[in-house]
Amino acid sequence: MRAISTRIVWRVLVHAAVIAALYVAFSLALFLGLQVHPMFGNLGLAMVAVLCGVYVYLGFIRRR
């Protein structure tokens, strides 16, 4: 029973870390688009969209 609860805690922590990383990537893309060059912002937002899609696919859709 303890192993299952430990696995759930780790899974929640990993999901929280991935969401925080996606937020940082999104913020960086907005910074690049608003302060540096709009093309860099567009590329950054496209990369964040791809990363979000990969996260949803690997984290929720595909099962082991």
N, C-alpha and C positions, 0 to 999 in steps of 0.2 A: 504494500500500500504506500509506503514511504517513497519508493522508487517512482511510482506513478505521479505523486504530488511534486516530487523534485523535477521530473520531466516537464510537468505543466508549468512550473515556475520558470524554468529555463526557456521554454517556448514563449511565454509571455514577455520575458525580458528581451529575447531576441527580436520579437515583433516590435517592441517599444524602441529598441535601438535602430532597427531598420526604418521605422517611421520618423525618428529623429534625424537620421541621415538623409532621408528624402526631403525633409523640411529644410535642412541646411543646403542641399543641392538646389532646391527651388529658390531659396533666398539668394544664393550665389547667382543663379540664372537671372533673377530679377535685377540684381546689382549690375551684372554685366550688360543687360539690356538698357538700363536706365542711365548708367554712368559711363560706360566704356563705349559700346557700339551696339546698335540695335540688332545687327546680324548675330553677334555673339549671344545676345539674349534669346533670340529665336532658336539658335542651335542648342542652347542650354535648356530651354523649355522642352524642346523635342527630346533631348536626352532624358530629362526628368520623366516625361511621358512614357518613354521606353522602359525606364527603370521601374516605374509604377506598374506597368503591364507585366514585367517579369516578376515583380513581387507578388502581384495578385495571382499570377499563374502558378508560381512555385509555392506560394504560401497557402493558397486556398483551393485552387482548382485541381491541381495534380495531387493525387494521394499515393502514398508509398505502397 
